[in-house]
Amino acid sequence: MADPWLALEFGVDPAERIAQVGAAHEAFLTAGAAPHRVRDVVRRSWERSARLNPEATPPVDLADDVLAAYRAVHPLARVLPLFRDLLGGIAQDGAHLMAVCDADGRLLWVEGHPGVLRHAERMNFVPGARWDETHAGTNAPGTALAVDHSVQIFATEHFSRPVQRWTCAAAPIHDPATGRLLGAIDITGGDHLANPHSLALVRATARAAEAQLAADQPVEPGVTTVTALGRDEAELRVDGRRIRLGRRHSELLVLLLHHPEGRTGVQLGLDLYGDDRLHPVTLRAELSRLRRVLGLELLDSRPYRLRGTVRADFTTLAHRLDQGDAAGALDAYPGPLLPGSDAPGVTRLRRLIDGHLRAAVLATADPALLAAWTATPAGADDLLAWQALARALPVGAPRRPLALARIDQLTREYALERATFLQRPRN
C-alpha cells in the first residue's frame, strides 16, 4: 500500500502530476468538490481552506522585538541548534529552506540561502507569518499541525496559487512529557523534494528534537501526567503508557484533579450533568469504567479522589499564574480546557482559567504576550486585548496596523463606537 503522506508514488511523472492536480484544484475552486484522484489528506485540507482567497498570502503576526521575545521563550528554541546540525546543509545548499513553526503555525525561524529566502519572501514565508491552514491554506507545516502527522505537500497541492511553485515536507513536534503539540519542522524547496527521503528526514529530525527535549527533563518515576488543554479528549501518561480517554472520562478526570480533596458522588454528578440530568447509577458506572482505565491504584472512592502524584497541564498553568508568571502560563496554554465539553463543572473551570490568564496577560501590557494571547482561540475576538496590544506597540511597528484593523473589525461586529483610546497622546 502506498504511503498516503507521500506526495508522489514511485514512477509517477512529476510534470504530469502537477498538471493533473492543478486541474483538480481549479475544479475544486469552481465547483467546491475535488476529484478522487487528489490524495485524501489534500482534499480534506482544501475543504478546510475553502473560505480563503487562493491568491492571498499569509499575514505576518509577529515582527522585530515582539518576535524576538516570543522566540526566546518558546520551547523549540532549545532544539534550534539540533535543527541546524541536522538540516543546516540543506538550508544552505541554494535550493532549500529550513523552517520551524509554533503550534499555531507562526513561523519562528526560516533559514537558507539568501537567494532562496528572497524568493520565499514574495509569498510571506518569513519569520512571524501565520502558516496554519486557517491563514495559508494547504501547506506542509500547516497541514502537519492540522492532522498531527508528518506530510508532504507537492506543488499544485497547495491551496494558495502563489505557493504552488514550491514543495515541502513537515513533521509535528510534541512535548515529550505531556504530548502537547509544540510546533513543526519543515523543509521547503523545488519539486525534487517529493520523495521518501525528505519526509523521512523531517520525521527523524522531529523525533530527535523530542528525544533531546525528553533528555533535558528530569525523570520522575511514579508521576502521572494529564493533558487536557486545547483538546476535547484528555490524554493520560502513566508507567510509560499513553492513554487517550473518552469525553466523559476526560471530564471526570479533570473534575477530580480540580478537587484533590475528593468529591462525593452527588457533587460529581452535579458537576458532570447538572441538576436536571443527575443519574447516580450512570455516574457510578462511568466511575467504575474510569477506575478500570486508570488502574485500581489511581482512584479512591468515598470520597472519589485520585491517588499518587498526578500533574495536569491546566493545574501547572494555574500554578504559574499564582506565581505571577504570565509568560510561563501563556506558553503552557495551547487552548481552552476540554473545549467540546458542556459539563457544568468543566465549563466553569474553563471560564475561570481563560479569565485568569487573560487578566494576567492584560496586566503585563507586554506586546509579545498580548500578541500571543490574541493569536489564541480565546483571544482572537478579545477587543480589549487588541486595544491593549495597539497601545503597547510603538507607532511604525509592523504589527500595529494589523491590530488597528482588527480593532475596527471587532468594533463593527460588536456595534460599538470606535474606541477613542488611540486618540490620547502617547508619552
Secondary structure, DSSP 8 states (H G I E B T S, - for coil): ---TTSSS-TT--HHHHHHHHHHHHHHHHHHS---TTS-HHHHHHHHHHTTS-TT----B---HHHHHHHHHHSGGGGGHHHHHHHHHHHHTSSS-EEEEEETT-BEEEEEE-HHHHHHHHTTT-STTBB-SHHHH-S-HHHHHHHHTS-EEEEGGGSSSGGGTT-EEEEEEEE-TTT--EEEEEEEEESGGG-SHHHHHHHHHHHHHHHHHHHHTS---TTEEEEE-BT-SS-EEEETTEEEE--HHHHHHHHHHHH-TT-B-HHHHHHHHH-GGG--HHHHHHHHHHHHHHH-GGGEETTTBEE-SEEEEHHHHHHHHHHTT-HHHHHHT-SS-BSTT---HHHHHHHHHHHHHHHHHHHHHT-HHHHHHHHTSTTTTT-HHHHHHHHHHS-TT-THHHHHHHHHHHHHHHTT-----GGGS---
